[in-house]
Each structure stands twice: as structure tokens, then as C-alpha cells.
Amino acid sequence: MTTAHITSSSGPSTLADALVGRRSLATDAGLVAGGAGVVALFAQISVPLWPVPVTGQTLAVLLVGAALGARRGALALLTYAVAGLAGLPVFASFTGGPAAIFKPSFGFIVGFVFAAALVGWLSERKWDRHPGLAFLGFLGASIVPFVFGLPYMAFVLAHLGMAHDLDTIVAAGVTPFLLGGAIKWLIAAASLPLIWRASGRA
């Protein structure tokens, strides 16, 4: 009588798993907290604009989501949002507090959770290890915050009695971010395949 042993040759599903090794609840919690901390740090790389500041958050969201995977990446960004709403100064310009939910920019923070989940899901399927797929995946994830952020911005501006027509929303919530967003997308999409290659685990 023989026993079949099923083994997996697919290797680690995320960069974090490749670098950290054995997974545990404590390890996952540490990675989630660390991911939230990275986003908080990058949020302070900020050019204050109204109604949405230009920050380094999107780059951090893409890197954290890709490195941690869908579930942990989304949890890291959810942890970041909750910490900010609880009053920790993790949002841009060291701000925080429940009043942030009434800012026109808060919809982008909501979108970050889903962006991290998307790029993490793609990375679990090895998109982040191949330059072509990485560029496509990170581009898609870069768009996700705008899907949430722009309608939220229009809603808040409307309730503030301010202009919220399509031209205004595009001028305030899209145009200022095109160049910086493209740079952050390219950095994230180019760096992950290189890191995988350097790790020898791709």
C-alpha cells in the first residue's frame, strides 16, 4: 500500500512569502502593520493641493499590495485608513481624525484598499514577476483609486456648495496626477520583477 504525497512546485505566491519564509498569524499581522506603516511614511511625501494633495501614497499602495498579496495588502490599507480615522497622524501632512471622512480626498483612501487587493491578486498569479504583465497589472491598479475618489470628491464638493461638474472634477482630481501617477506606476511595475529576479525565487 502506498501513500501519495502532493507537493507544490509553484514556490512562494508573494514577494513577502519569498523573503520572510514560513507564514504564521504573527508574521501576517506584522506584515500588515508594516505595510500600513510604509503607506503612512509615503503619505508624507506630499505636495499640498486642493482638494486632493499629490503624495507618494499610490506608489506605496502598489508596492505593498504586490508584496503582500490580495488579503494582506487590502488589510494593510484598511489598517492605514482606520488608524488615520482613529486620529493617528498617518494621512498626508501628518493629519488624521474622523473629520478626514468629510474631505474631498478621502475617496482615494477608500480606493487604495481595492487597488492593493487587485494588484495583490494579480501578484499571487505571478504578474509582478514578468515586466509586461507587471506594467499592465500596475496600470490597472493605479486607476482603481480614481474610480472611488472622483465620485466621492464630487459628492463632498456638492455638499460644500462648491463646483462639482465634470470639468472641475477632472481638473482637480485627474490632471494634476497624470505625470506623477505615470512615474509611480512605472517605478512599481519595473521594480517588482527586478526584486524577484534578485531574490532568485521568481
N, C-alpha and C positions, 0 to 999 in steps of 0.2 A: 504494500500500500504506500503510495507516495502522496506528498502534500505539495500543492502548487504555491509558489511564492510569487506574489505580484510586486514588482518593483517599478519605480518610476525613473526614467532616464531624462525627464524633461528639465531637471535642475530646479533652482530657485525660481519662483514666479515673479519676484520683485527684486529690485536692487537692494532694498533693506534686508531681505532674507539672505541674499548672497553675501552681504557684508557682515551681518550680525550673526547669522548661523541659526541655531535652534530657536524655534519660536516658543514663547510662553506668554501667559497673560501679562506678567510683569514686563516682559520685553515689548509686547504690543502697546501697553499703556505708556511706557517710556518713549516709544517711537511716536505715538500720537501727541504726547505732550511736547516732545522735541519739535515735531512738525509745526505745531501751533506756535511755538517759540520762534521758529525760523520765519514764519509769516509775520509775526509781530515785529521782528527785527527789520525785515524788508519793508514793512509799512512805514518805517521812519525815514526811509529814503523817499522823500516827498517834496513835490513842488506844489504849494498850496494854490489851488484854483477853485473858483466857484462855478457850479455847485459840486463838482467832483474833483478832488486833488489827483495829481499824477503821482503814483507811488510805484515802489518795486514789488508790491504785493502779487501782481499777476505772475511774475517770474517765480516767486516763491511758491505760489499755488501750484503751478505746473510741475516744478521740481519735486515738491512734497508729495503731490498726488501720484506722480510717476514712480517715485522711490518707494512709497508705502503701499501702493495698491488701492483699489477702489474703496474698500471698507475703512481701512485705517486712514487713508487720505481724507475721505469725507469726514470721519470723526475728528481728525486734526483740525479741519477748517470749522467744524461745528464747535469744537472746543474753543477755538480762537474767537468765534463770534460770541459765544456765551460768556467767555472771560471779559470781552470788551463791554458787553451789555451789563455785566455784573459790576463794572466800574474800574477794572484794571486798565491802565493806560496803554493798550495794545493797538489801538487804531491809529491812523495817521496823525502825526504831530503830537503823539503821546496823549491822545484823548481816549475817553471811554465813558461808560454810563448808559443807563436805559434811554436817555434822550437821543442817543445815536439812531434809534429806530425811526425817528422823525426827520432825519437828514436825507436829502435827495440821493446821497451816495450809498445809503445802506443796502439798496437792492443789489449792488455789485457784491457786497459781502455775502449776501444770501446766494448769489450766483457762484461764488467761489466754492461753496460746498459741492455743488453739482459739477463744476469744472474739474475739481480734484477727483471726484468719483469717476468721471468719464475718462480722464487721462490715466487714472489708476487702473480702470477696467481694461483699457487698451494695452497698458504696460504689462498687465498679467498675461496678456496674449502675445507678448514679446514685440509689440510695436516700437517700444523705446530702444530696442537693440539694433534696429535697422534704419539707417538715415532717411530713406524715402518714406517709410511708414511713420517714423517719428515726426517728420515735418507735417504730414497730413494730420496725424493724431493731435499734435500740439496746436496746430492751427484750429482744429475743431474745438478743442478745449478752451482756446483763447477767446472764441466767440461766445461761449456759454454765458459768462458774466453779463454781457450786454443784453442777452435775451431776458434776463431778470432785471438788470439795472436800469435799462431805458424806460420800460413801463413804470417801474417804481418811481423813478425820477419825475416822470410826467405827472404821476398821481400826487406826489408830495408838492411839486411846484403848483399844481392846480389848487390844492388846499391852502397854499400860502398866498393865493391870489396873484401868482406870477405867470408869465407867458409859458405855455407848455405845448405849443404847436410843434409839428414835426420838424420844421427848420430849426427851431430853438433847441429841441432835444438833440438833434444831430450835431448842431454847432457846439453844444455844451458837453454832450456825453459821448461823442464819437470822434469828431475831428481832432481834438487835442491829443487823442490817444493813439492815433494811427501809426505815427513813426515810432514812438516808444513801444507800443504794443508789438509792432513787427520785429523790433530789435530783441525784445524779451522772448518772443516766440522763437526766433532764430537761435538765440543763445540756449534756450531749453532744449530745442529739438536737436541741436548739434552736440550738446554736452553729454546727454544721456548715452547715446551709442558709444561715445569715446570712453566714458566711465566704465561701461560694461566691458568694452574691449580691454581696458587696462586691468580690470578685475580678473580677466581670464575665465569668466563664468558665462559669457554670452552664449 
